[in-house]
């Protein structure tokens, strides 16, 4: 996980706790793609923001459509912002 997100396993789980709290509090108006779930959507968004790979590249790597990656990034970016500020 460190290579793709830049975070250790412990840091990733700590961030997920914050993101999940924001999600449950209604911090995003976007729905999380059901095929990924909240945790994997967060990983996808972190990968997208950190590596600057295209959505299509990430989608091919994890075996979902580009649209699914787009929905994950759109839903999780505001949650990550809220969690990190």
C-alpha positions in Angstrom: 0.0 0.0 0.0 2.9 2.4 0.7 3.9 2.5 -3.0 0.4 3.2 -4.3 -0.9 5.5 -1.6 2.2 6.8 0.1 0.9 5.7 3.5 1.8 2.8 5.8 -0.8 0.3 6.7 -1.4 1.9 10.1 -1.7 5.4 8.5 -4.1 4.1 5.9 -6.3 2.6 8.6 -6.2 5.7 10.7 -7.2 7.8 7.7 -10.0 5.4 6.9 -11.4 5.9 10.4 -11.5 9.7 9.8 -13.0 9.2 6.3 -15.6 6.8 7.6 -16.7 9.3 10.3 -17.0 12.0 7.6 -18.9 9.7 5.4 -21.4 8.7 8.1 -21.8 12.3 9.0 -22.9 13.1 5.4 -19.7 14.7 4.2 -20.2 13.7 0.6 -23.3 14.0 -1.5 -21.9 11.4 -3.9 -22.5 7.6 -3.6 -19.6 5.3 -3.1 -19.4 2.6 -5.9 -20.8 -0.6 -4.3 -18.4 -2.8 -6.2 -15.5 -1.1 -4.3 -17.0 -0.1 -1.0 -15.7 2.8 1.1 -12.3 1.5 2.0 -11.3 0.4 -1.5 -12.8 3.7 -2.9 -10.5 5.6 -0.6 -7.5 3.6 -1.8 -8.4 4.3 -5.4 -8.8 8.0 -4.7 -5.5 8.1 -2.9 -3.8 6.3 -5.7 -5.3 8.7 -8.3 -4.3 11.8 -6.3 -0.8 10.5 -5.5 0.4 8.9 -8.7 -1.5 11.0 -11.3 -2.3 7.8 -13.2 -5.3 8.1 -15.4 -8.6 6.6 -14.2 -8.4 4.1 -17.0 -4.9 2.9 -15.9 -6.2 2.4 -12.3 -9.3 0.7 -13.5 -7.4 -1.8 -15.5 -5.1 -2.5 -12.6 -7.9 -3.3 -10.2 -10.3 -4.8 -12.6 -13.2 -2.3 -12.7 -14.5 0.2 -15.2 -13.1 3.7 -15.7 -16.5 5.0 -14.6 -16.3 3.2 -11.3 -12.9 4.8 -10.6 -14.3 8.2 -11.6 -17.2 7.7 -9.1 -14.8 6.7 -6.4 -12.5 9.6 -6.9 -15.5 12.0 -7.1 -17.1 10.6 -3.9 -13.9 10.3 -1.8 -11.9 13.5 -2.6 -14.2 15.7 -0.6 -14.2 13.2 2.3 -10.4 13.1 2.2 -10.3 16.9 2.3 -12.6 17.0 5.3 -10.7 14.2 7.1 -7.4 15.9 6.6 -8.3 19.4 7.6 
